[in-house]
């Protein structure tokens, strides 16, 4: 299973970006999908997650500004980021809990995409 993330880049404070992450390979089912981020010198933290039933969970620092969604037909998760702040600067990693068979579930990570917000 591979996760391919895209959409990062440089944006001014107050701007918007949309990240995408597509899962491919031997996939029987996908449970939760989500985004984490890691800023220099800091630990990786949860940004947002979406369960297979569509329920969502957000980190406190992004609530009201970021929106996570998924397209189950495309095995893809999206992160719409609005009102970006310099403190949102980080490498963003997508994550998915994937079952390659009916009896297995494993965590997979994408390669990371850099988001830089200038002040």
Order of alpha helices (4+ residues) and beta strands (2+ residues): beta-beta-beta-beta-beta-beta-beta-beta-beta-beta-beta
